[in-house]
Amino acid sequence: MSQGQSLLIVDDDARFAETLALEFAERGWRVECVADLDELRALPPFAYKFASVDLRLRHQSGLDAIPLILERAPKAKIVVLTGYGSIATAVQAVKLGAFNYLTKPVHVEDLLAAFRSEPQLTPVTGDAGQTLARREREYIEWVLAECGGNISRAARQLGLHRQSLQRKLRKFTPRV
């Protein structure tokens, strides 16, 4: 990718977004950062060729940013970043129009490679040492957050009995 490329970063982690923006700016990219969907909607018309979108934006889903970006920049290559990778969210992101999907931690080189590669249907892990138990816990916590803390609703969404979900949550909670 040549000098002068444009990148939109949609991430609520200000330090991560600033660091990523600096890395790309040093490579000659024009970069804009927004922290949530409201800031994204408030942007003036743009023509970004690339976008990096965090899956979790405060109390919003980064997946909702994908159509907003593509509405304004239909040819943008969007890479979804997440610490909560799952096949389900990866497939959903690609169906919405994301070009690729990476699990954090992500380095600039990972993101550049994702923009250059073929579209992905499965999460590309930046942290190969992450255990299945940790992924399960993070996904369950994400679903619970998406359900506003409603255990019954989260259990239905996960395809579990409420009591089974409660047992799993107890295992995740450290004993004091």
Secondary structure as UniProt FT lines:
FT   TURN            3..4
FT   STRAND          6..10
FT   HELIX           14..26
FT   TURN            27..28
FT   STRAND          30..34
FT   HELIX           37..42
FT   STRAND          50..54
FT   STRAND          56..57
FT   TURN            58..59
FT   STRAND          60..61
FT   HELIX           62..64
FT   HELIX           65..72
FT   TURN            74..75
FT   STRAND          77..82
FT   HELIX           87..96
FT   STRAND          100..103
FT   HELIX           108..116
FT   STRAND          124..125
FT   TURN            128..129
FT   HELIX           132..146
FT   TURN            147..149
FT   HELIX           151..158
FT   HELIX           162..172
//
